[in-house]
Amino acid sequence: MTFLSTATLVARKDLLVEARSREVIYTSLLFAISCMLVFAFGLVKEGRVIADAAGAILWITIAFAGTLALSRIFDRERQNETLRALLLAPTPRAAIYVGKFAGVLGLLLLVEGIVVPLVVLMFDAQLFRHTGWMLGLLLAGSAGYAAVGTLFAAMLARSRSRGALLPVLLYPITVPVIIGGVRGTAALLQPEADLVLARAWLMMLIAFDAVFITLSLWTFEPAMTE
Amino acid sequence: MDFTSLTFSNVSRHFGRRRALSSVSFAVHAGQVVALLGANGSGKSTLLSIAATLLEASSGEVRYGEVTARGGGASLRRAIGVLGHDLYVYPELSAAQNLRFFGHLYGLDKVEHRVAAALAAAALADRADDPVSTYSRGMRQRLALERALLHEPRLLLLDEPFTGLDDPSSLALRGRLAHLRERGGIVLLTTHELEAIEALVDAAYVLVRGRVQPLINGVGSLRERYRRQVEA
């Protein structure tokens, strides 16, 4: 079994489990929609949105919905100790990490597939004026968030206080991702889109992804051996 | 890789200040079924987790033939099958999907053939496509055992394998274990159902507060000897 085929198998299994239960997607979506409704009542006055608010709303919603998804995906693995079964398999443990990361990223992108059009509708944000740049920011930002989140959620899967510890560990480290996403999106939403600035933030996100995916691949195996 | 013995040498394990295992030493050889007995919290599951390579010993060494867990890596894990107290199966997936997933994860050939054989052995062929969440505890236990045996491991580690099994299933499990022993398997199991393993085990060890002792020989059933030893 190659590294890539193991990772694909694990990611496919996660998506299949989710397709059967639809637990993560419903929970994350309901949360994301409620979150945006609250923001819409708080930040839209007389049909006008506070400048740059749409980007912040989008990325905060993605981050919080992502935390919910991460917790639930690893709760599932813990309930029947299936994470142990994965770690027992004769495959590189880093491939298990990549598979879980891809599964989390897939679910996060699915949530974004609903959240992004809602932000466009509710906050009149022209997110698709530069579709390629916007998709790049979403993909790179989500990958960074999923990379760090998957590592921490796996490490905390057997901890009793994982519910409290995951956000405490995850948010400070992913602040650069959220800031990069917010500023990059804001650059695209200006009347004259600042593509140079958007590109700079996108590059920062890609660099963050490269660093944290590499670090996670390195640390996953020792971190998972108690 | 293959090996014909599992040897614990002065294995200790601490969780913070709590000592779960203290200088455990014994060996199990190919063609043996060995039972680990002890009260709840005596360290049986910790010892099985260390043997499964999921947990590292704080001190001491576990050898699989000549190889340590660290040295064996993925190829060593291929030779180990584990049935945990939790069942290591996905309740949202069907029995067939679970077995197929683990078959592919272990890189097995003829996965469909193995899955069909495993479903037949677990007497689950007619419920193969139902989600595992709809199964009874005994059915899940049978599925979990087949999952652990799917890749024909040399070393089989079983934590309370008789939990939830009815008489025919318990009998079938004992038959499977006897067959594994004949084929040169190494079986290390924990159980409180001593009557079920009376005629099966080649040796038994008792864990008391993390320390291991061989079960005393003498007259009486396994349970009587165990009680005498624990109460002494």
Chai-1 contact restraints between the chains, C-beta under 6 A:
chainA,res_idxA,chainB,res_idxB,connection_type,confidence,min_distance_angstrom,max_distance_angstrom,comment,restraint_id
A,M1,B,G107,contact,1.0,0.0,6.0,A-B,restraint_1
A,L9,B,H104,contact,1.0,0.0,6.0,A-B,restraint_2
A,K13,B,F101,contact,1.0,0.0,6.0,A-B,restraint_3
A,V17,B,Y90,contact,1.0,0.0,6.0,A-B,restraint_4
A,V17,B,E92,contact,1.0,0.0,6.0,A-B,restraint_5
A,R20,B,E92,contact,1.0,0.0,6.0,A-B,restraint_6
A,S21,B,E92,contact,1.0,0.0,6.0,A-B,restraint_7
A,N80,B,D86,contact,1.0,0.0,6.0,A-B,restraint_8
A,N80,B,L87,contact,1.0,0.0,6.0,A-B,restraint_9
A,E81,B,G84,contact,1.0,0.0,6.0,A-B,restraint_10
A,E81,B,D86,contact,1.0,0.0,6.0,A-B,restraint_11
A,E81,B,Y88,contact,1.0,0.0,6.0,A-B,restraint_12
A,T82,B,Y88,contact,1.0,0.0,6.0,A-B,restraint_13
A,T82,B,Y90,contact,1.0,0.0,6.0,A-B,restraint_14
A,R84,B,L54,contact,1.0,0.0,6.0,A-B,restraint_15
A,A85,B,Y88,contact,1.0,0.0,6.0,A-B,restraint_16
A,L88,B,R77,contact,1.0,0.0,6.0,A-B,restraint_17
A,L88,B,V82,contact,1.0,0.0,6.0,A-B,restraint_18
A,A89,B,L105,contact,1.0,0.0,6.0,A-B,restraint_19
A,P90,B,A74,contact,1.0,0.0,6.0,A-B,restraint_20
A,P90,B,R77,contact,1.0,0.0,6.0,A-B,restraint_21
A,P90,B,R78,contact,1.0,0.0,6.0,A-B,restraint_22
A,T225,B,E56,contact,1.0,0.0,6.0,A-B,restraint_23
A,E226,B,L55,contact,1.0,0.0,6.0,A-B,restraint_24
